[in-house]
Amino acid sequence: MTPRLGAHGTRARHIGRVLRLLASWLIAAGAVPAAAQVTRGPYLQSVSSSSVTLCWRTSGATPSTLAYGGAPGAYAFSITDTANVANHEVTIGGLLPAHAYAYGVGTPTGLLTPADATYAFRTAPAPGASVPVRVWVVGDSGHDNAQSEAVRDRFEAWSAARPPDLWLMLGDNAYSAGTDTDYQSGCFGLYALEMRRWPLFPTRGNHDVLYAGAWNDYLEFFALPSAGQCGGVPSGSESYYSFDWGRVHFICLDSEGSDRTLGGPMIQWLRQDVAATAASWVICYWHHPPYSHGSHNSDDPADSEGKMTDMRTRVLPILDSTGVDLVLCGHSHSYERSFLLNGHYGLSSTLTAAMRVGPGDGRPGSDGPYLKPHAGKTPFEGAVYTVAGSSSEAKAVSPMPCMVASLSVMGSMVVNIDGNRLDARFLDLNGAVQDSFAIVKGNGLNGAPPRVSSLRLAPPRPNPAHGAVGMDLELPATGRATLDVLDAAGRRVARLIAGVEPAGPRHVEWRAVSGGRPAAVGLYWAVLTAAGETRVRRIVLAP
């Protein structure tokens, strides 16, 4: 894409403001007729390997036209929706993976955007494709001030030769209350150029308040992949969702407004989604950090209504047991980065040496990268936790036992994944790297193909069941295996397999008994773990 001139196109932005003001004055004076103008966007949403959604807003209600093709102005295809709306949302399907497209938006009578190289996007690579991936991460970015503009501009300059493939917002995307006006200045205005070029996948923070009425808040402004259209298990909710980008699986959780109980739909969906993915890398993100001693204190169970405690005690055991690699959060206005951790679910004082996977700090120029033995998704090999909530404001932060870095510095993160290596950097508002770490999987064999496993757990039958439930499974190799039945709250009610089991197929039956008594009617989960992998199946006991 054509790079911008100057600091984030300051000159171009100024000229654009002047032209908009002049046009408004001419219209008000009656010198020219009023016409629809784009007042928000366009911005890219739910980008997959074969589809993309474009959203934009116009000054008046008009039909929607989206034109696209191989070069700016050379649009071979177009889609028109004749409904008159001010908030436009158009989805294109049938696209090629990892392919660049130029586009313009407007009405059936003409496009309202210029034939400009910045109006372009690239689709995601095919799921499982081994290609380098770059991710930009901003947190608590919703103040439109000189510092947030500097954070944005320095990343633009730093990444000019290799822009990101996608970017994440970690919540509090528009201060101070997530109103339409807040979003216009602190999100859509601040990041106008980025949003029309780079696919954005946000999560919701405590300042992203929901309001009555259509197109009035976070859930209306964004079009997020709740139906699994970008990969992953469909969540049925735009508050939490997942998507694939090559060999990387991203999971967005909602720590702000969704049910955080073990039996709630979000965590039940999380169990299914993370167990189902065959991606080599798994990255999770949400707003409230499980560990922080910044402007919010994760050791205080009353801070943020206990949301940090809930995520640490309820979500992290699932992530550890399924092999998540990196967790990204905001909320505290600081940068904090952990050791490679496994099993740390209590207060900061409960950290033990056994919970630190490997002794090093993960820095390539210091102790070296964190090492994870297996190339694929493997349980209990540890994850790195970051707090990156200082993209528009920095506040005081104190050291924490589980953290390598604790910085009261404004900035953003960039995460690069290439083969079996992940490199992450925190860039300050001057573009300097303030912290870096790396994770190398599978003994550092860059580009090694993902493991192909024959671990299998077939759907239980009958299902729904009125009594005993049969399950067919297949183990890839002789070794230790467990098969548990969990209730909707995540408590184990039966252990059907425990110990060393032979390779190959077998049949197991759960007699719908819990604690020596018939199990209650309701939802249960069968969880098979063997050879470092997990498979999950849903069981329904009917009356």
Rosetta blueprint (number, residue, H / E / L):
1 M L
2 T L
3 P L
4 R L
5 L L
6 G L
7 A H
8 H H
9 G H
10 T H
11 R H
12 A H
13 R H
14 H H
15 I H
16 G H
17 R H
18 V H
19 L H
20 R H
21 L H
22 L H
23 A H
24 S H
25 W H
26 L H
27 I H
28 A H
29 A H
30 G L
31 A L
32 V L
33 P L
34 A L
35 A L
36 A L
37 Q L
38 V E
39 T E
40 R E
41 G E
42 P E
43 Y E
44 L E
45 Q E
46 S L
47 V L
48 S L
49 S L
50 S L
51 S L
52 V E
53 T E
54 L E
55 C E
56 W E
57 R E
58 T E
59 S E
60 G E
61 A E
62 T E
63 P E
64 S E
65 T E
66 L E
67 A E
68 Y E
69 G E
70 G L
71 A E
72 P L
73 G L
74 A E
75 Y L
76 A L
77 F E
78 S E
79 I E
80 T E
81 D E
82 T E
83 A E
84 N E
85 V E
86 A E
87 N E
88 H E
89 E E
90 V E
91 T E
92 I E
93 G L
94 G L
95 L L
96 L L
97 P L
98 A L
99 H L
100 A E
101 Y E
102 A E
103 Y E
104 G E
105 V E
106 G E
107 T E
108 P L
109 T L
110 G E
111 L E
112 L L
113 T L
114 P L
115 A L
116 D L
117 A L
118 T L
119 Y L
120 A E
121 F E
122 R E
123 T L
124 A L
125 P L
126 A L
127 P L
128 G L
129 A L
130 S L
131 V L
132 P L
133 V E
134 R E
135 V E
136 W E
137 V E
138 V E
139 G L
140 D L
141 S L
142 G L
143 H L
144 D L
145 N L
146 A H
147 Q H
148 S H
149 E H
150 A H
151 V H
152 R H
153 D H
154 R H
155 F H
156 E H
157 A H
158 W H
159 S L
160 A L
161 A L
162 R L
163 P L
164 P L
165 D L
166 L E
167 W E
168 L E
169 M E
170 L L
171 G L
172 D L
173 N L
174 A L
175 Y L
176 S L
177 A L
178 G L
179 T L
180 D H
181 T H
182 D H
183 Y H
184 Q H
185 S H
186 G H
187 C H
188 F H
189 G H
190 L L
191 Y L
192 A H
193 L H
194 E H
195 M H
196 R H
197 R H
198 W L
199 P L
200 L E
201 F E
202 P E
203 T L
204 R L
205 G L
206 N L
207 H L
208 D L
209 V L
210 L L
211 Y L
212 A L
213 G L
214 A L
215 W L
216 N L
217 D L
218 Y H
219 L H
220 E H
221 F H
222 F L
223 A L
224 L L
225 P L
226 S L
227 A L
228 G L
229 Q L
230 C L
231 G L
232 G L
233 V L
234 P L
235 S L
236 G L
237 S L
238 E L
239 S L
240 Y L
241 Y E
242 S E
243 F E
244 D E
245 W E
246 G L
247 R L
248 V E
249 H E
250 F E
251 I E
252 C E
253 L L
254 D L
255 S L
256 E L
257 G L
258 S L
259 D L
260 R L
261 T L
262 L L
263 G L
264 G L
265 P H
266 M H
267 I H
268 Q H
269 W H
270 L H
271 R H
272 Q H
273 D H
274 V H
275 A H
276 A H
277 T L
278 A L
279 A L
280 S L
281 W E
282 V E
283 I E
284 C E
285 Y E
286 W L
287 H L
288 H L
289 P L
290 P L
291 Y L
292 S L
293 H E
294 G L
295 S L
296 H L
297 N E
298 S L
299 D L
300 D L
301 P L
302 A L
303 D H
304 S H
305 E H
306 G H
307 K H
308 M H
309 T H
310 D H
311 M H
312 R H
313 T H
314 R H
315 V H
316 L H
317 P H
318 I H
319 L H
320 D H
321 S H
322 T H
323 G L
324 V L
325 D L
326 L E
327 V E
328 L E
329 C E
330 G L
331 H L
332 S L
333 H L
334 S L
335 Y E
336 E E
337 R E
338 S E
339 F L
340 L L
341 L E
342 N L
343 G L
344 H L
345 Y L
346 G L
347 L L
348 S H
349 S H
350 T H
351 L L
352 T L
353 A H
354 A H
355 M H
356 R E
357 V L
358 G L
359 P L
360 G L
361 D L
362 G L
363 R L
364 P L
365 G L
366 S L
367 D L
368 G L
369 P L
370 Y E
371 L E
372 K E
373 P L
374 H L
375 A L
376 G L
377 K L
378 T L
379 P L
380 F L
381 E L
382 G L
383 A E
384 V E
385 Y E
386 T E
387 V E
388 A E
389 G L
390 S L
391 S L
392 S L
393 E L
394 A L
395 K L
396 A L
397 V L
398 S L
399 P L
400 M L
401 P L
402 C L
403 M E
404 V E
405 A E
406 S E
407 L E
408 S L
409 V L
410 M L
411 G E
412 S E
413 M E
414 V E
415 V E
416 N E
417 I E
418 D E
419 G L
420 N L
421 R E
422 L E
423 D E
424 A E
425 R E
426 F E
427 L E
428 D E
429 L L
430 N L
431 G L
432 A L
433 V E
434 Q E
435 D E
436 S E
437 F E
438 A E
439 I E
440 V E
441 K E
442 G L
443 N L
444 G L
445 L L
446 N L
447 G L
448 A L
449 P L
450 P L
451 R L
452 V L
453 S L
454 S L
455 L L
456 R E
457 L E
458 A L
459 P L
460 P L
461 R E
462 P L
463 N L
464 P L
465 A E
466 H L
467 G L
468 A L
469 V E
470 G E
471 M E
472 D E
473 L E
474 E E
475 L E
476 P L
477 A L
478 T L
479 G E
480 R E
481 A E
482 T E
483 L E
484 D E
485 V E
486 L E
487 D E
488 A L
489 A L
490 G L
491 R L
492 R E
493 V E
494 A E
495 R E
496 L E
497 I E
498 A E
499 G E
500 V E
501 E E
502 P L
503 A L
504 G E
505 P E
506 R E
507 H E
508 V E
509 E E
510 W E
511 R L
512 A L
513 V E
514 S E
515 G L
516 G L
517 R E
518 P E
519 A L
520 A L
521 V L
522 G E
523 L E
524 Y E
525 W E
526 A E
527 V E
528 L E
529 T E
530 A E
531 A L
532 G L
533 E E
534 T E
535 R E
536 V E
537 R E
538 R E
539 I E
540 V E
541 L E
542 A L
543 P L
